[in-house]
Amino acid sequence: APPKGPLRKTQKPIKMRRTLKGHFGKVYAMHWASDSQSLVSASQDGKLIIWDAYTTNKTNAIPLRSSWVMTCAFEQSKGNLIACGGLDNVCSIYNIQNQSANARATKELVAHDGYLSCCRFTDEGHIITSSGDSSCIYWDINSGEVLKTFSDHTGDVMSVAISPENSNIFVSGSVDKTAKIWDLRNGKCVQTHVGHENDINSVAFFPDGNAFGTGSDDSTCRLFDMRSYGEVNKFGNDRITSGITSVAFSRSGRLMFGGYDDYSTYVWDTLADSSQAAYALPTQHENRVSCLGVNAKGDALCTGSWDTNLKIWA
């Protein structure tokens, strides 16, 4: 087929619109609520803060029993539950509707032998956690029971993401340099994707659920397609030498955002070949970008950093 010519530029300039200040320690994780306006952030100051991204107001703050928190998640169907976990090996569930002053966890899910690296709700009653013990666990939140354990990885599992099209399918990324696709229905690993040359720190599903993106310490982001069972694109260049902590897609999937150890956030065009220069977001953070996420509406990106701040971009 004849070449179609250069891709149309997708960049409307993305500008920083808000800064969320209030944490006193490094921000390690953030997650948008399904209303595309609230988000939760977790910091090693031992607090979860729930923000209104439009007004920058804090709508809630939850003091944690262990300040060594590494992940947080917003339940997407109703938005009443928040989960977090970290070096305490526990996934703690909080209900933010009946929040009293002492703010005890509604439920504590205990089974992992290693730190909790990531957690994502499949619905109000179930959650998937990944851990430094090389396993992922699917939980019944109400009973606190382990429904399934997924233990094919040979190194710490760093990140999980649930398919937007089918909540029985999830992907995990690990220090063993592979990403695995799992099916909750049979409890098995159905695909293993290789290619990265170092730890995978973050995974995110492509909006159509057929592909997923990864970010790694090998300083590349990659796109893997489950239908062709392989890597379909790789984003990186010789000038970018730092690792990627987190990845997310725009709502159309055209843009892939990566948060980097060198304080920058790069935007890649998923249709372009990787030699094309990435677009760096202006006014970068003053320390490592630890987490990022695009809201459900697709009209805002949030980045969180070790500089204690979160920034909203649009």
Residue pairs with C-beta under 8 A, 6 or more apart in sequence:
7 269
7 271
7 272
10 254
10 255
10 269
11 267
11 279
14 267
14 281
14 301
14 313
14 314
15 282
15 313
15 314
16 281
16 282
16 283
16 311
16 312
16 313
17 300
17 312
17 313
17 314
18 53
18 54
18 56
18 311
18 312
19 56
19 309
19 310
19 311
19 312
20 41
20 49
20 51
20 53
20 56
20 309
20 310
20 311
20 312
21 56
21 308
21 309
22 49
22 58
23 41
23 43
23 45
23 47
23 49
23 308
23 309
23 310
24 43
24 45
24 308
25 43
25 44
25 45
25 46
25 67
25 308
26 43
26 44
26 287
26 290
26 305
26 306
26 307
26 308
27 41
27 42
27 43
27 290
27 291
27 304
27 305
27 306
27 308
27 309
27 310
28 42
28 43
28 44
28 69
28 70
28 71
28 86
28 290
28 291
28 304
29 41
29 42
29 69
29 70
29 71
29 72
29 84
29 290
29 291
29 304
30 39
30 40
30 41
30 42
30 72
30 291
30 292
30 293
30 302
30 304
30 310
31 39
31 40
31 72
31 73
31 74
31 293
32 38
32 39
32 74
32 293
32 294
32 295
32 296
32 302
33 39
33 40
33 74
33 76
33 79
34 74
34 76
34 77
34 79
34 296
35 79
35 296
36 295
36 296
36 297
36 299
36 300
37 52
37 53
37 54
37 295
38 50
38 51
38 52
38 53
38 59
38 74
38 79
39 50
39 51
39 53
39 74
39 293
39 295
39 302
39 310
40 48
40 49
40 50
40 51
40 72
40 73
40 74
40 82
41 48
41 49
41 51
41 72
41 291
41 304
41 310
42 48
42 64
42 69
42 70
42 71
42 72
42 84
42 86
43 49
43 69
43 308
44 67
44 68
44 69
45 67
45 308
46 63
46 64
46 66
46 67
46 69
47 61
47 62
47 63
47 64
48 60
48 61
48 62
48 64
48 69
48 72
48 82
48 84
48 94
49 58
49 60
49 61
49 62
50 58
50 59
50 60
50 61
50 62
50 82
50 96
51 57
51 58
51 59
51 310
52 58
52 59
53 295
53 300
53 302
53 312
60 96
60 99
62 82
62 94
62 96
62 99
62 103
63 103
64 84
64 92
65 88
65 92
65 105
66 86
66 87
66 88
66 90
68 86
68 87
68 88
68 115
69 84
69 85
69 86
70 85
70 86
70 87
70 115
70 116
70 117
70 118
71 83
71 84
71 85
71 86
71 116
71 117
71 118
71 119
72 82
72 83
72 84
72 119
73 82
73 83
73 84
73 119
73 120
73 121
73 127
74 81
74 82
74 121
75 81
75 82
75 83
75 121
75 123
75 124
76 121
76 296
77 121
77 123
77 124
78 124
80 95
80 96
80 97
80 124
81 93
81 94
81 95
81 96
81 106
81 121
81 124
81 141
82 93
82 94
82 96
83 91
83 92
83 93
83 94
83 119
83 121
83 127
84 91
84 92
84 94
84 119
85 91
85 92
85 115
85 116
85 119
85 129
86 115
86 116
87 115
88 115
88 116
89 110
89 112
89 113
89 114
89 115
89 116
89 131
90 108
90 109
90 110
90 112
90 116
91 108
91 109
91 112
91 116
91 119
91 127
91 129
91 139
92 105
92 107
92 108
92 109
93 105
93 106
93 107
93 108
93 109
93 127
93 141
94 103
94 105
94 106
95 106
107 141
107 142
107 144
108 144
109 127
109 129
109 137
109 139
109 141
109 144
110 144
111 137
111 146
111 149
112 129
112 131
112 132
112 133
112 135
112 137
113 131
113 133
114 131
114 132
114 133
114 134
114 156
115 131
115 132
115 156
116 129
116 130
116 131
116 132
117 130
117 131
117 132
117 156
117 157
117 158
117 159
118 129
118 130
118 157
118 158
118 159
118 160
119 127
119 128
119 129
119 130
119 160
120 127
120 128
120 160
120 161
120 162
120 170
121 127
121 128
122 128
122 138
122 162
122 167
122 170
122 184
123 167
124 141
125 140
125 141
125 142
126 138
126 139
126 140
126 141
126 147
127 138
127 139
127 141
128 136
128 137
128 138
128 139
128 160
128 162
128 170
129 136
129 137
129 139
129 160
130 136
130 157
130 158
130 159
130 160
130 172
131 137
131 156
131 157
132 156
132 157
133 156
134 151
134 153
134 154
134 155
134 156
134 157
134 174
134 176
135 149
135 150
135 151
135 153
135 157
136 149
136 150
136 151
136 153
136 157
136 160
136 170
136 172
136 182
137 146
137 148
137 149
137 150
138 146
138 147
138 148
138 149
138 150
138 184
138 187
139 145
139 146
139 147
140 147
148 184
148 187
150 172
150 182
150 187
150 189
152 180
152 189
152 192
153 172
153 174
153 176
153 178
153 180
154 174
154 176
155 174
155 175
155 176
155 177
155 199
156 174
156 175
156 199
157 172
157 173
157 174
157 175
158 173
158 174
158 175
158 199
158 200
158 201
158 202
159 172
159 173
159 200
159 201
159 202
159 203
160 170
160 171
160 172
160 173
160 203
161 170
161 171
161 203
161 204
161 205
161 212
162 169
162 170
162 205
163 169
163 170
163 171
163 205
163 209
164 205
164 207
164 208
164 209
165 208
165 209
165 210
166 209
167 184
168 183
168 184
168 185
169 181
169 182
169 183
169 184
169 209
170 181
170 182
170 184
171 179
171 180
171 181
171 182
171 203
171 205
171 212
172 179
172 180
172 182
172 203
173 179
173 200
173 201
173 202
173 203
173 214
173 216
174 180
174 199
174 200
175 199
175 200
177 194
177 196
177 197
177 198
177 199
177 200
177 216
178 192
178 193
178 194
178 196
178 200
179 192
179 193
179 196
179 200
179 203
179 212
179 214
179 224
180 189
180 191
180 192
180 193
181 189
181 190
181 191
181 192
181 193
181 226
182 188
182 189
182 190
183 190
191 226
191 229
193 214
193 224
193 229
193 230
193 231
195 222
195 224
195 230
195 231
195 234
196 214
196 216
196 218
196 220
196 222
197 216
197 218
198 216
198 217
198 218
198 243
199 216
199 217
199 243
200 214
200 215
200 216
201 215
201 216
201 217
201 243
201 244
201 245
201 246
202 214
202 215
202 244
202 245
202 246
202 247
203 212
203 213
203 214
203 215
203 247
204 212
204 213
204 247
204 248
204 249
205 211
205 212
205 213
205 249
206 212
206 213
206 223
206 249
206 253
206 270
207 249
207 251
207 252
207 253
208 253
210 225
210 226
210 227
211 223
211 224
211 225
211 226
211 227
211 232
212 223
212 224
212 226
213 221
213 222
213 223
213 224
213 247
213 248
213 249
213 256
214 221
214 222
214 223
214 224
214 247
215 221
215 243
215 244
215 245
215 246
215 247
215 258
215 259
216 222
216 243
216 244
217 243
217 244
218 236
218 243
219 236
219 240
219 241
219 242
219 243
219 244
220 234
220 235
220 236
220 244
220 274
221 234
221 235
221 236
221 244
221 247
221 256
221 258
221 268
222 231
222 233
222 234
222 235
223 231
223 232
223 233
223 234
223 235
223 256
223 270
224 230
224 231
224 232
225 232
233 270
233 273
233 274
234 274
235 256
235 258
235 266
235 268
235 274
235 278
236 274
237 274
237 275
237 277
237 278
240 260
240 262
240 266
240 278
241 262
242 260
242 261
242 262
243 260
243 261
244 258
244 259
244 260
244 261
245 259
245 260
245 261
245 288
245 289
245 290
245 291
246 258
246 259
246 289
246 290
246 291
246 292
246 293
247 256
247 257
247 258
247 259
247 292
248 256
248 257
248 292
248 293
248 294
248 301
249 255
249 256
249 257
249 270
249 294
250 256
250 257
250 294
250 298
251 294
251 297
251 298
252 298
253 270
254 269
254 270
254 271
255 267
255 268
255 269
255 270
256 267
256 268
256 269
256 270
257 265
257 266
257 267
257 268
257 292
257 294
257 301
258 265
258 266
258 268
258 278
258 292
259 265
259 289
259 290
259 291
259 292
259 303
260 266
260 288
260 289
261 288
261 289
262 288
263 284
263 285
263 286
263 287
263 288
263 289
263 305
264 280
264 281
264 284
264 289
265 280
265 281
265 284
265 285
265 289
265 292
265 303
265 313
266 278
266 279
266 280
266 281
267 278
267 279
267 280
267 281
268 274
268 278
269 276
281 303
281 313
283 311
285 303
285 305
285 306
285 307
285 309
285 311
286 305
286 307
287 305
287 306
287 307
288 305
288 306
289 303
289 304
289 305
290 304
290 305
290 306
291 303
291 304
292 301
292 302
292 303
292 304
293 301
293 302
294 300
294 301
294 302
295 301
295 302
299 314
300 312
300 313
300 314
301 312
301 313
301 314
302 310
302 311
302 312
302 313
303 310
303 311
303 313
304 310
305 311
